[in-house]
């Protein structure tokens, strides 16, 4: 088992989750974070830290489509280990309850550390 980040993170990218990760397996896109499945140690400490419930175990039925996305983008986006408060999207609150956000995913990499 591993944990993945789903579409609830898109345009929210609050970064609370990656700050507690003991193995630094989070990678940053322009408007979303992902977890590198091969690096995740399944500890689960990140899941309760996400205010938008964007992190879930890959054993959840709906997580299947996000496993490959997390794998793909963790290979091309930079690693992130430090929360940057100034980089949290200013309008993230309006995006928290938006459904079907995949169409808003930016494939551009974030800044990383």
C-alpha positions in Angstrom: 0.0 0.0 0.0 1.0 3.6 -0.6 -0.7 6.9 -0.3 -1.7 9.1 -3.2 -2.8 12.7 -3.8 -6.1 13.1 -5.7 -7.7 15.9 -7.6 -8.9 17.7 -4.4 -5.3 19.1 -4.2 -5.6 20.9 -7.5 -5.6 24.6 -7.1 -5.4 24.2 -3.3 -1.8 22.9 -2.7 -1.7 23.8 1.0 1.5 21.9 1.7 0.7 20.9 5.3 1.0 17.2 4.3 4.5 17.3 2.9 5.8 19.1 6.0 5.2 16.0 8.2 6.5 13.4 5.7 9.4 11.5 7.2 10.8 10.3 3.8 10.2 13.5 1.7 8.2 11.7 -1.0 6.2 14.7 -2.1 6.7 16.4 -5.5 5.5 19.8 -6.5 3.6 20.9 -9.6 2.5 24.4 -10.4 -0.9 23.8 -8.7 -0.8 20.4 -7.0 1.4 18.1 -5.0 1.9 14.3 -5.7 3.4 11.5 -3.8 6.1 9.2 -5.3 4.6 5.7 -4.7 8.0 4.0 -4.7 9.3 6.3 -1.9 6.2 6.3 0.3 6.6 4.1 3.4 2.9 3.9 4.1 3.1 5.6 7.4 0.0 7.6 6.9 1.0 10.7 8.8 0.3 13.0 5.8 -3.3 11.9 5.4 -4.8 13.7 8.5 -2.7 16.8 7.8 -4.5 17.6 4.5 -7.3 20.1 5.2 -9.0 19.2 1.9 -8.9 15.4 2.2 -6.8 15.1 -0.9 -4.6 12.2 0.4 -5.9 8.7 0.5 -4.5 5.1 0.6 -4.1 3.5 -2.8 -6.4 0.7 -1.6 -9.5 3.0 -1.9 -11.5 2.2 -5.0 -11.4 5.7 -6.5 -7.6 6.0 -5.9 -6.7 3.7 -8.8 -6.7 6.4 -11.4 -4.5 8.6 -9.2 -1.8 6.1 -8.7 -0.5 6.5 -12.2 -0.8 10.2 -12.1 1.2 10.4 -8.9 3.8 8.1 -10.4 4.0 10.1 -13.6 4.3 13.6 -12.1 6.7 12.5 -9.3 9.1 11.5 -12.0 9.1 15.0 -13.6 8.3 17.5 -10.9 10.8 18.7 -8.3 10.9 17.3 -4.8 9.5 19.5 -2.0 10.2 19.2 1.7 9.6 22.7 3.0 6.2 24.5 3.2 6.3 27.9 1.6 3.4 29.9 3.2 3.6 32.6 0.5 3.1 30.0 -2.3 -0.2 28.8 -1.1 -2.7 29.9 -3.7 -4.5 33.0 -2.5 -7.8 31.8 -3.9 -7.5 28.2 -2.6 -10.6 28.5 -0.3 -12.9 28.9 -3.3 -11.5 25.7 -4.9 -11.9 23.5 -1.8 -15.3 22.1 -2.7 -15.1 22.2 -6.5 -15.7 18.8 -8.1 -14.0 17.3 -11.1 -10.9 19.5 -10.9 -8.7 17.4 -13.2 -9.3 19.8 -16.1 -7.5 22.5 -14.1 -4.4 20.4 -13.5 -1.2 22.2 -14.7 1.5 19.8 -15.9 4.1 22.5 -15.3 6.6 21.8 -12.4 6.5 23.8 -9.2 9.5 25.5 -7.6 10.6 22.6 -5.4 13.0 23.3 -2.6 
